[in-house]
Structure formats: structure tokens, C-alpha cells
Amino acid sequence: MEGLLRGARRILANLKPIRVPDSPARAFRDLWPGDAARGARLLRGEFEVLGTVRPLRPAEADGAQDWAAGSPTWRAAAHGFGWLRDLRALGTDAARLRGRALTADWLALRDDALSEAPEVAGARISAWLGHWDFLAATAEDGLRRQLMQRMAQDARNVVASLPAEAAHRGALVALKGGMAAAVALEEETWFARCVRFLPQELERQFHPDGGHVERSPAQLLAAVQDLIEIRNLLHGAGVDAPTLLPVVLDRAAPALRLMRHADGGLALFNGTREEPPAMLDLVLTQSQSRGRAPAALPDTGFHRLAASRTLVLVDCGAPPAGRREAAPGGLPRGADRFSHAGTLSFEMSVGRDRLIVNCGAAPAAEGEWRDALRATAAHSTLVLADTNSSELRPEGLGRRVDSVEADRQESNGAQWLEAAHDGWVKQFGLRHRRRLYLSESGDDLRGEDVLEPEREVQVPGFAVRFHLHPTVVASLQQDEAGVLLRLPSGVGWRLRAKGARVAIEESIHLAAEPRRSQQVALHAEAGATSVQWAISRVSLPAPASGEPAE
């Protein structure tokens, strides 16, 4: 019924004429720096989205249309025009002309259902307005007129579609785009409608602890950027922000701090890739929130264990709710769109060196490669019978972890965390419980992974995986009961295990670009129900002359 009402609102909105000015009524400026390297790739006709590169160039005489190829996530980014930021970072006439050529090419396309999705149209509106001086201010009158007319058409549909149907951050992007267009076109009724729906969208997007509903550090970062832009839009329009907006920002910024390692980057959970630390610093500064990173996000489901220079970040939350049906064009609608099957996985860093990591993500890649990085085996956690703890589907997750229980204790600087999930209970009758202990010195992390039968079952074999950062050098000890780990700083750690066979295996790390790495795997035979392990700091001999320090 809601979908019918939304469609009816869009039809009625399109019956009303819009006064389209020659240029935006107010100047905008995109707040965030672009990536000149990605901009240079665009000049070569290559568009990178979250590590996935495909051609994107103005159509040649054969009429080839790069916009229609690729995964829905890749195409949504192309149609969203966020790449203007990267061209602007080059600051050259060639970059400006390439931006105009691609824009003219896009305007000549037949409409793609995906390009009209509210979150995609909202992103495009924000990008056009935020880069108007770069893209259109000195362009030919015809291109400027086309841009203004298409922006007005998109904005009318976006505002009529509010509240947005997507349950993820895309709904916030749509609202932000509609608000920006209302200011640019001086449409007061549109602006009032956006402001009216803002408080309920904030409640839907953010948990009380400040975490984002998608449980992704990357999406939390982007959502904080959205909030900053919305706050600035309201201020520029002379409108008081809803009281909930600064409250949410004050909660979300510390939550984002919890997700950072000491090197300034984000932990690799649920579709997150490497973000430049300088970008995170800028976003946190712009948020104007001074709150420190909390020890836990109980509503979102993340814990932070820190002692001395050692930091452990643990995923202790159930995946968000999903939706089976996708929007036109194949865009997922549920908040689980980027969810990984990584429940109870953890990352560990020592100072600025990352030690234990998850493999990363390729959200814009085609299905097979994307899902290989979403699998439980690509995370530093237990994998039962080579089966994912949550079922991976193109639109998000199918069968999933329904509940995660977590309990945390601290004493004299030492920290204990115990958590369990039910992802394998229905299929195997087994609950995975993980116990972690971090000493007060930070030099000793101990763990136990247990499979607890919920009924009489035969326990299959399982593995506990520890993916290593590519800069970590691993060597198996002679007794094959442990592995020595050398960090780039030269500091040594030893991983020991009881109840499983220890092996060093190949892995991959996809935080910024694909890099070969290693993992320590603890293989338990069928019938075993627990594995104990410890990661402890040790003194290592200095590298031999001529041997790399790492």
C-alpha cells in the first residue's frame, strides 16, 4: 500500500509545473576532498568504485554505453556523479572538460530505472550542486539548462517519494539531495517536506549509541558526512535544525572513533575498505563533536578492548534487517545490503601496526568476487563445516544470525569479553561462543572458541581463522604448535593453540587494492567442540644482515 501511495504522489507531483531558473539560487561547495589518482583514471576512461574498475567514457560513434554495465553498486556510483569530486581534485581544464563530456553523454541516455532511484538521484543532485562552479558555471547555456531541468525533475520525484523506501543510508542521501534542490530552486514546500521527515529518518538511521543501522564503519563515516552537509544546508537556509540532529551527531562521531585503529583507518567490517586517515580527521573535525571513543556500542554491537598499545575491535552484533525485493534497477532496499557473514570476527592492532584483520571488501564487484570477501572464511573468526554463519544473497542476507549475546567485564585494567551467536543453530544445532581476554599490559590476548550443542548432534570439523595484515611476516614453529609473527616495527608476537592443528595458509587483503597476505588457520577435527589460543608478545632475534626487517 505504501508503494502505491508513493507512486501516486510522484504522479501528482509531475502534474505540477516547476519554475526552473537559469542557475541555482544559492552557491554550494562540496566539503570533501577528491582523489586525484582516481580523477586521472577517469581521464583515461576508467572509473573506480570501491576497488572495482570499469570503463566510463563518452559514447563513441558505435553508441556503446558504459553506464549500463557493471554491478548495481557500480552503476549507482556512476549515475550518482560523486566522481566529479575526483576530477575537481585534478584542477585542470582537461578534468573539467571530461566532466562536462561525461555529463552531456549521461543526459543524452535513455533513462535507466536505477538512475531514477531516490538515493541515486539524491546523490546526483548533491554532486551537481556541490560542483556547479567546476562543472557548469562557465559551460555552454544549453548544458546548464539541461542540468537545471533534469535536476528539477529529479528533485520533484525525490521529494514526492519521501519518506524513502530504502531502509539503509540511501534514504538519508535522498533526503539530503531533495533538501539541497529545494534551496537551489527556491521551492519552499519541498524544503518544508524534507525538514518534516528529517527527525524520523535520523531515528531510523542511527541507534541510540550513535552507530549506524547498517553496522558498517564505512557507511557510518558516510552518514556522518551526510549529517554535516544537512546541518550546513539548514544553517545556510536560516532554518533551525531539529533538536535531534546535533544530538545524533554528538553520538555518531564518538561511535566512528571507536571503529578506528591507531593508524587512523577504519576496521574492515561489513563492506568497509581503507579510507584515508586525513578524511576521517576532517569529518570528525567538521562534526564539531569532542566525545571520545566509547568502549562499546551496545545497540550496534561492537566492542573495543584497549590496553597499552594493543587494540582489539570485535563484531558482537546481529546483522540488520533485510528485504527480499530489490528496487528497480537491482538496488537493495534493506539495511543488510553490504552485510558480511563475519559475526564474532575481530581485528587487532599494536600501535600503528595492524596484526589480525578481516580480508576487506569489494562491494561494487560482480557477485562471485564480492561474496568471496563477504564469506565467514574471509573473517578472523570460527568457520563451521565451511558454511557461512549467515547466508549471502545479492540483495543482502538470507538465513542469518538472529541474536548475539555479549557480556563484558573489566578488572585492574584487564578485560574479558564473552559473546555467542546462533547462526548455525538451525542447520547444525550448534551455537558458537567466543571468549576473549586482554591483559592489562596489552601483551597477551587469549581466546577460546566453543561450539555448544543445542540438541544431540554430530559435530563437524571447523576452523578458526586469523587473517594477517600483508605487512606481517609469519613463520611456523618447529613443533607446529604455534606461529611467530613479526610486525613491521620489528616487534614479535606468538600465536599458540590447543585442540587444533596449526597451519599457515594463503589469504588476500583488499582494503585499498588487492594484496597477497597470509592467515593462521586452526583446524579442528570432527567431534571437537573447542579450541583455545593465545597471541602473546615475545622477543625476536634481530633480522640477519640483508634480511628485510618486515
C-alpha positions as CSV (number, residue, x, y, z in Angstrom):
1,M,0.0,0.0,0.0
2,E,2.8,2.4,0.9
3,G,4.4,1.8,-2.5
4,L,1.1,2.7,-4.3
5,L,0.8,5.9,-2.3
6,R,4.4,6.8,-3.1
7,G,3.8,6.2,-6.8
8,A,0.6,8.3,-6.6
9,R,2.5,11.2,-5.0
10,R,5.1,11.1,-7.8
11,I,2.4,11.1,-10.5
12,L,0.6,14.1,-8.9
13,A,3.9,15.9,-8.4
14,N,4.7,15.6,-12.1
15,L,1.4,17.2,-13.0
16,K,2.5,20.5,-11.3
17,P,4.8,22.8,-13.4
18,I,8.1,23.8,-11.9
19,R,9.8,27.2,-12.4
20,V,13.3,26.3,-13.4
21,P,15.8,29.2,-13.0
22,D,18.9,29.6,-15.2
23,S,21.2,28.7,-12.3
24,P,21.0,27.7,-8.7
25,A,19.6,30.4,-6.4
26,R,22.4,29.7,-3.9
27,A,26.1,28.8,-4.3
28,F,27.1,25.4,-2.9
29,R,30.5,23.9,-2.3
30,D,31.3,20.2,-1.8
31,L,33.0,19.8,1.5
32,W,35.2,16.8,0.9
33,P,38.5,16.4,-1.0
34,G,38.6,14.1,-4.0
35,D,41.2,11.6,-5.1
36,A,43.4,12.9,-7.9
37,A,44.6,9.4,-8.8
38,R,41.0,8.3,-9.4
39,G,40.5,11.5,-11.4
40,A,43.4,10.7,-13.6
41,R,42.0,7.2,-14.2
42,L,38.7,8.9,-15.3
43,L,40.7,10.9,-17.9
44,R,41.9,7.6,-19.2
45,G,38.3,6.3,-19.4
46,E,38.4,4.1,-16.3
47,F,36.1,4.6,-13.3
48,E,36.9,3.0,-10.0
49,V,34.2,2.3,-7.4
50,L,35.3,0.8,-4.2
51,G,38.2,-1.1,-5.9
52,T,36.2,-2.2,-9.0
53,V,37.3,-0.6,-12.2
54,R,35.2,-0.5,-15.4
55,P,35.2,1.8,-18.5
56,L,33.4,5.1,-18.2
57,R,33.8,7.5,-21.1
58,P,31.6,9.5,-23.5
59,A,29.9,7.2,-26.1
60,E,31.7,6.8,-29.4
61,A,30.1,6.6,-32.8
62,D,29.2,2.9,-32.1
63,G,26.9,4.1,-29.3
64,A,28.5,2.0,-26.6
65,Q,27.1,3.0,-23.2
66,D,29.3,2.2,-20.3
67,W,26.7,3.5,-17.9
68,A,24.5,0.4,-18.3
69,A,27.2,-2.2,-17.4
70,G,28.6,-3.4,-14.1
71,S,27.0,-4.3,-10.8
72,P,24.1,-2.2,-9.4
73,T,26.5,-0.7,-6.8
74,W,29.0,0.3,-9.6
75,R,26.2,1.8,-11.8
76,A,24.7,3.6,-8.9
77,A,28.0,5.4,-8.2
78,A,28.4,6.2,-11.9
79,H,24.8,7.7,-12.1
80,G,25.4,9.5,-8.7
81,F,28.2,11.7,-10.1
82,G,30.3,11.6,-6.9
83,W,33.3,11.1,-9.3
84,L,33.1,14.9,-10.0
85,R,35.0,15.3,-6.7
86,D,37.9,13.3,-8.1
87,L,38.0,15.3,-11.4
88,R,37.9,18.5,-9.4
89,A,40.9,17.3,-7.3
90,L,43.0,17.3,-10.6
91,G,42.2,21.0,-11.0
92,T,42.9,21.0,-14.8
93,D,41.0,22.2,-17.8
94,A,41.2,18.6,-19.1
95,A,39.4,17.4,-16.0
96,R,36.7,20.0,-16.3
97,L,36.1,19.2,-20.0
98,R,36.0,15.4,-19.2
99,G,33.4,16.1,-16.5
100,R,31.2,18.1,-19.0
101,A,31.6,15.5,-21.7
102,L,30.5,12.7,-19.4
103,T,27.6,14.8,-18.1
104,A,26.4,15.6,-21.6
105,D,26.7,11.9,-22.5
106,W,24.7,10.9,-19.5
107,L,22.0,13.5,-20.2
108,A,21.6,12.0,-23.7
109,L,21.0,8.5,-22.4
110,R,17.6,6.8,-22.2
111,D,16.5,6.8,-18.6
112,D,17.7,3.9,-16.6
113,A,15.4,2.8,-13.7
114,L,18.4,2.6,-11.4
115,S,19.4,6.2,-12.2
116,E,16.0,7.3,-11.0
117,A,16.1,5.6,-7.7
118,P,15.7,8.3,-4.9
119,E,19.1,7.6,-3.3
120,V,20.9,7.7,-6.7
121,A,19.0,10.9,-7.8
122,G,19.6,12.5,-4.4
123,A,23.4,11.8,-4.7
124,R,23.4,13.2,-8.2
125,I,21.6,16.4,-7.2
126,S,24.1,17.0,-4.3
127,A,27.1,16.3,-6.7
128,W,25.8,18.7,-9.4
129,L,25.2,21.5,-6.9
130,G,28.3,20.9,-4.9
131,H,30.4,21.1,-8.1
132,W,28.4,23.7,-10.0
133,D,31.3,26.2,-10.3
134,F,33.6,23.4,-11.6
135,L,31.2,21.7,-13.9
136,A,28.6,24.2,-15.2
137,A,29.2,27.8,-14.2
138,T,31.2,28.5,-17.4
139,A,29.6,25.8,-19.6
140,E,27.5,26.5,-22.6
141,D,24.0,27.7,-22.0
142,G,22.5,24.5,-23.4
143,L,24.3,22.2,-21.0
144,R,23.5,24.4,-18.0
145,R,19.8,24.5,-19.0
146,Q,19.7,20.7,-19.4
147,L,21.3,20.3,-16.0
148,M,18.8,22.6,-14.2
149,Q,15.8,21.0,-15.9
150,R,17.0,17.4,-15.1
151,M,17.8,18.4,-11.5
152,A,14.3,19.9,-11.1
153,Q,12.7,16.8,-12.5
154,D,14.8,14.5,-10.2
155,A,14.2,16.6,-7.2
156,R,10.4,16.7,-7.7
157,N,10.4,12.9,-7.8
158,V,12.7,12.5,-4.8
159,V,10.7,14.8,-2.6
160,A,7.4,13.2,-3.6
161,S,8.9,9.8,-2.7
162,L,9.7,10.8,0.9
163,P,9.9,9.0,3.2
164,A,12.3,7.0,1.1
165,E,11.6,3.3,0.8
166,A,15.2,2.2,1.3
167,A,16.0,1.1,4.9
168,H,19.7,2.0,4.6
169,R,21.8,5.2,4.3
170,G,20.4,5.7,0.8
171,A,17.3,7.2,2.4
172,L,19.4,9.9,4.1
173,V,21.1,10.6,0.8
174,A,17.7,11.1,-0.9
175,L,16.5,13.4,1.8
176,K,19.7,15.5,1.6
177,G,19.5,15.8,-2.2
178,G,15.9,16.9,-2.0
179,M,16.7,19.5,0.6
180,A,19.6,20.9,-1.5
181,A,17.5,21.1,-4.6
182,A,14.7,22.8,-2.7
183,V,17.2,25.5,-1.7
184,A,18.7,25.8,-5.2
185,L,15.3,26.1,-6.8
186,E,13.7,28.1,-4.0
187,E,10.9,25.6,-3.6
188,E,9.8,26.3,0.0
189,T,7.2,23.5,0.1
190,W,9.8,20.9,-0.9
191,F,12.1,22.2,1.8
192,A,9.4,22.0,4.4
193,R,8.6,18.5,3.5
194,C,12.2,17.4,3.7
195,V,12.6,19.1,7.1
196,R,9.4,17.4,8.3
197,F,10.8,13.9,7.6
198,L,14.3,14.6,8.9
199,P,13.7,13.6,12.6
200,Q,12.1,10.3,11.8
201,E,14.9,9.5,9.3
202,L,17.5,10.2,12.0
203,E,15.7,7.9,14.4
204,R,15.6,5.2,11.7
205,Q,19.2,5.6,10.6
206,F,21.0,5.8,13.9
207,H,21.0,3.6,17.1
208,P,20.9,5.4,20.5
209,D,24.6,4.6,20.9
210,G,25.5,6.5,17.7
211,G,26.1,3.6,15.5
212,H,24.5,3.4,12.0
213,V,21.8,0.8,11.2
214,E,24.0,-0.8,8.5
215,R,26.7,-1.7,11.1
216,S,29.4,-0.7,8.6
217,P,32.2,1.6,9.6
218,A,32.3,2.9,6.1
219,Q,28.6,3.7,6.0
220,L,28.8,5.3,9.4
221,L,31.5,7.6,8.1
222,A,29.4,8.5,5.0
223,A,26.3,9.0,7.2
224,V,28.2,11.4,9.4
225,Q,29.2,13.3,6.3
226,D,25.5,13.5,5.3
227,L,24.6,14.9,8.7
228,I,27.2,17.6,8.4
229,E,26.0,18.6,5.0
230,I,22.4,18.6,6.1
231,R,23.3,20.8,9.2
232,N,25.1,23.2,6.9
233,L,22.2,23.3,4.5
234,L,19.8,24.2,7.3
235,H,22.1,26.8,8.6
236,G,22.6,28.4,5.2
237,A,18.8,28.5,4.7
238,G,18.4,30.2,8.0
239,V,16.4,27.3,9.4
240,D,16.8,25.9,12.9
241,A,17.9,22.3,12.8
242,P,15.6,19.8,14.5
243,T,16.9,19.3,18.1
244,L,17.7,15.6,17.3
245,L,20.3,16.5,14.6
246,P,23.1,17.8,16.9
247,V,22.3,15.1,19.4
248,V,22.8,12.4,16.8
249,L,26.0,14.0,15.5
250,D,27.3,14.1,19.1
251,R,26.7,10.4,19.4
252,A,27.7,9.3,15.9
253,A,31.2,10.9,15.9
254,P,32.4,9.0,19.0
255,A,31.0,5.8,17.5
256,L,33.1,6.5,14.4
257,R,36.1,7.0,16.7
258,L,35.5,3.5,18.2
259,M,35.9,2.0,14.7
260,R,39.4,3.4,14.1
261,H,42.7,1.7,14.5
262,A,45.7,3.7,15.8
263,D,46.9,4.2,12.2
264,G,43.8,6.4,11.7
265,G,42.0,4.0,9.4
266,L,38.7,2.1,9.9
267,A,38.3,-1.6,10.8
268,L,37.3,-3.8,7.9
269,F,33.7,-4.8,8.9
270,N,30.7,-5.1,6.6
271,G,31.8,-3.7,3.3
272,T,34.4,-1.3,4.7
273,R,37.6,-0.5,2.8
274,E,40.6,1.6,3.6
275,E,39.8,5.3,4.0
276,P,42.5,8.0,4.2
277,P,43.0,8.9,7.8
278,A,43.1,12.6,6.8
279,M,39.5,12.2,5.5
280,L,38.3,10.8,8.9
281,D,40.1,13.6,10.7
282,L,38.4,16.1,8.5
283,V,34.9,14.6,9.0
284,L,35.4,14.4,12.8
285,T,36.6,18.0,12.9
286,Q,33.6,19.1,10.9
287,S,31.2,17.2,13.1
288,Q,32.2,19.5,16.0
289,S,31.9,16.6,18.4
290,R,34.6,16.2,21.0
291,G,33.4,12.9,22.5
292,R,36.0,10.2,22.9
293,A,35.6,6.7,21.6
294,P,33.4,4.6,23.9
295,A,34.4,1.1,25.0
296,A,31.3,-0.4,23.3
297,L,28.4,0.3,21.1
298,P,25.8,-2.0,22.8
299,D,22.9,-1.2,20.4
300,T,25.0,-1.5,17.3
301,G,27.1,-4.4,18.6
302,F,30.8,-3.6,18.6
303,H,33.3,-3.7,21.4
304,R,36.7,-2.1,21.8
305,L,39.3,-3.7,24.0
306,A,42.3,-1.5,24.6
307,A,45.4,-1.9,26.8
308,S,48.7,0.0,26.4
309,R,49.4,0.0,22.6
310,T,47.1,-3.0,21.8
311,L,43.7,-2.6,20.4
312,V,41.1,-5.3,19.6
313,L,37.8,-4.5,17.8
314,V,35.1,-7.1,17.9
315,D,31.9,-7.6,15.9
316,C,29.3,-8.7,18.5
317,G,26.1,-7.7,16.8
318,A,23.4,-9.5,14.7
319,P,23.1,-8.3,11.1
320,P,20.4,-5.7,10.4
321,A,17.1,-6.5,9.0
322,G,16.9,-7.2,5.2
323,R,14.3,-7.1,2.4
324,R,14.0,-9.7,-0.2
325,E,12.9,-7.5,-3.1
326,A,15.2,-5.0,-4.8
327,A,14.3,-1.6,-6.1
328,P,14.0,-1.1,-9.9
329,G,17.5,-1.5,-11.4
330,G,18.6,-4.1,-8.8
331,L,19.5,-1.8,-5.9
332,P,19.0,-3.5,-2.5
333,R,16.5,-1.9,-0.1
334,G,17.4,-3.5,3.2
335,A,20.0,-2.3,5.7
336,D,21.9,-5.5,5.2
337,R,22.9,-4.6,1.6
338,F,26.6,-4.7,2.5
339,S,26.5,-7.1,5.4
340,H,29.2,-9.8,5.7
341,A,28.9,-13.1,7.4
342,G,31.5,-12.1,9.9
343,T,29.7,-12.3,13.2
344,L,32.2,-12.5,16.2
345,S,35.2,-11.7,14.0
346,F,37.8,-9.3,15.4
347,E,40.7,-7.1,14.3
348,M,43.9,-6.5,16.4
349,S,46.5,-3.7,16.0
350,V,49.6,-2.8,18.0
351,G,50.4,0.8,17.9
352,R,50.2,1.8,14.2
353,D,50.8,-1.8,13.0
354,R,47.8,-3.9,12.2
355,L,48.2,-7.6,13.1
356,I,44.9,-9.5,12.8
357,V,42.5,-8.2,10.2
358,N,39.5,-9.2,8.1
359,C,40.1,-9.6,4.4
360,G,38.3,-6.4,3.3
361,A,35.5,-5.9,0.7
362,A,34.7,-5.3,-2.9
363,P,31.1,-4.0,-2.7
364,A,30.9,-2.9,-6.3
365,A,32.3,-6.1,-7.8
366,E,30.3,-8.8,-9.5
367,G,28.7,-11.4,-7.3
368,E,31.3,-14.2,-7.0
369,W,34.2,-11.9,-6.1
370,R,32.1,-9.7,-3.9
371,D,30.7,-12.7,-2.0
372,A,34.1,-14.4,-1.5
373,L,35.0,-11.4,0.7
374,R,31.7,-11.4,2.5
375,A,32.1,-15.1,3.5
376,T,32.7,-16.1,7.1
377,A,36.0,-17.7,6.0
378,A,37.3,-14.2,4.9
379,H,37.0,-13.0,8.5
380,S,39.0,-13.7,11.7
381,T,36.6,-15.9,13.4
382,L,35.4,-19.6,13.5
383,V,34.0,-21.3,10.4
384,L,31.9,-24.4,10.9
385,A,31.9,-27.0,8.1
386,D,32.9,-24.4,5.5
387,T,29.4,-22.9,6.0
388,N,28.7,-19.2,6.3
389,S,27.2,-18.1,9.6
390,S,24.7,-16.0,7.6
391,E,23.6,-16.8,4.0
392,L,24.9,-14.5,1.4
393,R,22.4,-13.2,-1.2
394,P,22.8,-10.4,-3.9
395,E,20.3,-8.2,-2.0
396,G,21.9,-8.8,1.4
397,L,21.5,-11.8,3.6
398,G,19.0,-14.8,3.6
399,R,19.3,-17.1,6.6
400,R,21.1,-15.1,9.2
401,V,22.3,-14.8,12.8
402,D,19.2,-13.8,14.7
403,S,20.7,-13.0,18.0
404,V,24.1,-12.3,19.6
405,E,24.6,-12.2,23.3
406,A,27.6,-10.3,24.7
407,D,29.0,-9.8,28.2
408,R,32.0,-7.7,29.2
409,Q,33.9,-7.5,32.4
410,E,37.0,-5.4,33.4
411,S,39.3,-5.6,36.5
412,N,42.5,-3.7,37.2
413,G,42.9,-2.9,33.5
414,A,42.4,-6.5,32.3
415,Q,39.3,-7.0,30.1
416,W,37.1,-10.0,29.4
417,L,34.6,-10.3,26.6
418,E,32.3,-13.3,26.0
419,A,29.9,-13.4,23.1
420,A,27.8,-16.1,21.3
421,H,25.7,-16.3,18.1
422,D,23.0,-18.6,16.8
423,G,23.9,-18.6,13.1
424,W,24.4,-22.4,13.0
425,V,21.8,-23.5,15.5
426,K,19.0,-24.3,13.0
427,Q,21.3,-26.1,10.5
428,F,23.8,-27.8,12.8
429,G,22.3,-27.5,16.3
430,L,25.5,-25.7,17.4
431,R,26.0,-22.2,19.0
432,H,29.3,-20.5,18.6
433,R,30.7,-18.9,21.7
434,R,33.9,-16.8,21.8
435,R,35.7,-15.8,24.9
436,L,38.4,-13.1,24.8
437,Y,40.8,-11.9,27.5
438,L,43.2,-9.0,27.1
439,S,45.8,-8.5,29.8
440,E,46.3,-5.1,31.5
441,S,49.7,-4.8,29.8
442,G,48.2,-5.4,26.3
443,D,50.9,-8.1,25.7
444,D,48.6,-11.1,26.0
445,L,45.3,-11.8,24.1
446,R,43.8,-15.1,24.9
447,G,40.8,-16.7,23.3
448,E,38.6,-19.7,23.3
449,D,36.1,-20.7,20.6
450,V,33.5,-23.2,21.7
451,L,30.6,-25.0,19.8
452,E,27.8,-25.6,22.2
453,P,25.2,-28.3,21.2
454,E,21.6,-27.2,21.4
455,R,20.5,-30.7,20.8
456,E,22.1,-34.1,20.2
457,V,24.2,-33.7,17.1
458,Q,27.4,-34.9,15.5
459,V,29.8,-32.0,15.5
460,P,31.5,-31.5,12.1
461,G,35.1,-30.2,11.7
462,F,35.7,-26.5,11.9
463,A,38.5,-23.9,11.6
464,V,39.4,-20.8,13.5
465,R,41.0,-18.3,11.1
466,F,43.3,-15.3,11.8
467,H,43.9,-13.2,8.7
468,L,47.2,-11.4,8.9
469,H,47.9,-7.9,7.6
470,P,50.1,-8.1,4.5
471,T,53.0,-6.4,6.4
472,V,53.1,-9.2,9.0
473,V,55.7,-11.9,8.4
474,A,54.6,-15.4,9.8
475,S,56.7,-18.5,10.4
476,L,55.6,-21.8,11.7
477,Q,57.4,-23.1,14.8
478,Q,59.2,-26.4,14.6
479,D,56.7,-28.2,16.8
480,E,53.9,-26.8,14.6
481,A,52.0,-25.8,17.8
482,G,52.4,-22.1,17.1
483,V,53.4,-19.3,14.7
484,L,55.8,-16.5,15.2
485,L,54.6,-13.1,13.8
486,R,56.9,-10.2,13.1
487,L,55.4,-6.7,12.7
488,P,57.0,-4.0,10.5
489,S,58.3,-2.3,13.7
490,G,60.2,-5.5,14.5
491,V,58.0,-6.4,17.5
492,G,57.3,-10.1,17.7
493,W,54.2,-12.0,18.7
494,R,53.5,-15.7,19.0
495,L,50.1,-17.4,18.3
496,R,49.7,-20.7,20.1
497,A,46.8,-23.1,20.0
498,K,45.5,-26.1,21.9
499,G,42.9,-28.5,20.5
500,A,43.6,-27.9,16.8
501,R,46.2,-28.3,14.1
502,V,48.0,-25.0,13.3
503,A,48.7,-24.1,9.7
504,I,49.8,-21.0,7.7
505,E,47.7,-20.6,4.5
506,E,47.3,-18.0,1.8
507,S,44.9,-15.1,2.1
508,I,44.2,-11.8,0.5
509,H,43.8,-8.3,1.8
510,L,41.5,-5.9,0.0
511,A,41.5,-2.6,1.9
512,A,42.6,-0.3,-0.8
513,E,44.0,-2.6,-3.5
514,P,44.4,-6.4,-3.6
515,R,47.5,-7.6,-1.8
516,R,48.6,-11.1,-1.1
517,S,48.7,-12.0,2.6
518,Q,48.7,-15.0,4.9
519,Q,46.4,-16.4,7.5
520,V,46.9,-18.7,10.5
521,A,44.3,-21.4,10.5
522,L,43.5,-23.7,13.4
523,H,41.9,-26.9,12.1
524,A,39.8,-28.9,14.5
525,E,38.7,-32.5,13.7
526,A,35.0,-33.6,13.6
527,G,33.8,-34.2,17.2
528,A,35.9,-31.5,18.7
529,T,33.9,-28.7,20.4
530,S,36.5,-26.2,21.5
531,V,39.9,-24.6,20.6
532,Q,42.0,-22.4,22.9
533,W,44.5,-20.0,21.6
534,A,46.7,-17.1,22.7
535,I,48.5,-14.3,20.9
536,S,51.4,-13.1,23.2
537,R,54.2,-10.6,22.7
538,V,57.7,-12.2,22.5
539,S,61.3,-11.1,21.9
540,L,62.5,-11.9,18.5
541,P,66.1,-12.0,17.3
542,A,67.1,-9.1,15.0
543,P,66.9,-9.9,11.3
544,A,70.1,-11.2,9.8
545,S,72.2,-8.8,7.7
546,G,70.5,-8.1,4.4
547,E,67.2,-9.7,5.5
548,P,64.2,-7.4,5.3
549,A,63.1,-6.1,8.8
550,E,59.5,-7.0,8.0
